[in-house]
Amino acid sequence: MLKRFSTYLSRVFAPYLYTPEGFRLTRRKYIGPPHTENLPASEKRNVTVCNLFLNEHKNIDEIASLLYTSRRAVISGLLHQGLIRDRRQADRNRRLERRQTAKYHLPLVLSSGQADELRARCGQFGAETVSEFIFDHVLRREERCEECRKKAPRGL
């Protein structure tokens, strides 16, 4: 919520930093190649998109309609040249940081020799329990419960 509010305020007080579509502009200058005759068609289109965007001050929708292409292709070209920032990167990183890796446990072995799948060796009830083979050979270290590892018999 705070991030949205700060973005809104920066758009109000510094509108020159944003496109009308909401993309953040970079301070990067674009100088196209001197000879475009030998370039493939996709590269020529990127040069044209960047030229229209920076030199002619056209917005993304206008460029898409002038070149008979989709907005996606125009945005992709501008991102590829580094003229606008990718809005998706910040959201992805923040979401991944919030997640916690799952902790898997070894089941509690009862005195009768049977494993109680609902309780873990560390004492948690209703936890995710897995077999000893999966616990030792399949799971990554950050997915294992350290308490269960400490309480496991020495043979593990």
N, C-alpha and C positions, 0 to 999 in steps of 0.2 A: 504494500500500500504506500509506504514511504517512497519507494522507488518511482512509482507512478506519479506521485505528487511532485517529486523533484523534476521528473521529465516534463510534466505539464508546465511547471514554473520556468524551466529553461526554454521551452517553446514559446512562452509568452514574452520573456525578457530578452531572449536571444534567438529570434526566429530565423536569422541568417544561418544558423547551424543546422537547420532541418529542411528537408524537402517538403512539399505540400502533402506527400503521401506518408510522412512520418519517419523517414529514414534519416539517420544522423550523417551529416557530411563530414568527410575527412578534409584535412588541410592540404592534401596531396595535389600536386599539379600534374596534369596529364599532357604529355607531348607525344603526339602520334608519330608513327614511322614516316619518314620522308617519302618513300615510294610504296604505294599500296597495290600496284598493278600485279605483283607476283604473289601476293598473299592469298591464302584460301578464302572462300566466301565467308566462313564464320568469323575469321579475323577481321575482314573488311567490315562486316556488320558491327563488330565490337568497336572498331575505330570510329565508325559513323555514329554509333550510340554515344560514345564518350564525347565526340565533337559536338553533337547536338545538345548534350546535357550541360557541358561546361561552357562552350563558346556561344551557343545560341540561346542558352538559358531556357531550354524546353523541359517540361516535367515528364515524368515517366509515361503517363497516358498519351501525351502528345507524340512522343517518340514512337510508341507502339503503334499508333494509328498512322503515322507518316511512313513507317517501314513495313507496314502490314505484318506485324508480328505480335506475339503475346507479351503481356507485361512481364511474365516470368523470364522470358529471354532478355528483355531489357535490364531487369534487375540483376539477373545472373551476370550479364556483361559488366555492369557497373561494380558489382561485388568483386568480380574477377580482376578488374583493374584497380581495385582499392579506393574507389571514389566515394563509396558509401559504406557504412558499417553494417555488419550482419547483426540483426536484432535477435536472432535465435541463440547465439552463443552465450550470452549472459544468463538467459533463462535456463539453458541446459545445465550449466555449471552449478547454478544455485540449487536446482532440483537434485542433482547428484550428491551434493554436499549434505542435504537434509536426510537422505536415505541412510539407513544403518544396515550393515551387512547382517544377514541372518546368522544366528548362533545355533548350531546343531549340537546335540547332547548325546552321550552314551546312555542307554537305558539302565535303570536300577536293577541289579540282579538280586532276586529274593533268596532267602536261605534255602528254599526248595530247589534252586537252580534255574528257575524260570525268570525271564526278563519281564519287568513291568514296563510296558511301552508308554504308559501315561506319566510315569515319573522318571526324572533323570537322576543320575548319580550325584549331581550337585544339589539336588533337593527341589528343583523346580518341578511344578506339577503342570501337566498339559503342554509340555514343551515339545519341540521337534526332536524326536529321538531317531537315531539311525544305527545301523549295525556297526560293529567294530571295524570291519573291513572298509566300509565307506568312510568312517570317521578317520581312519589312519591313512588310507591310500587315495581317496577321491577328493575329499574336501580340501580347500586351501586353508592355510593357517589362520587367516582372519575369520573364517567361517566356523572354526572349532571353539567350543567352550573350554576355557583353560581350567576351570574348576573340575570339570569331568575328566580332563586329561590328568590332573594331579591325583584324583581319587581312583584312577584306573589301576589294575594290578600291574606289577612290574613287567610282566610278559608282553604288554602292549607297547 
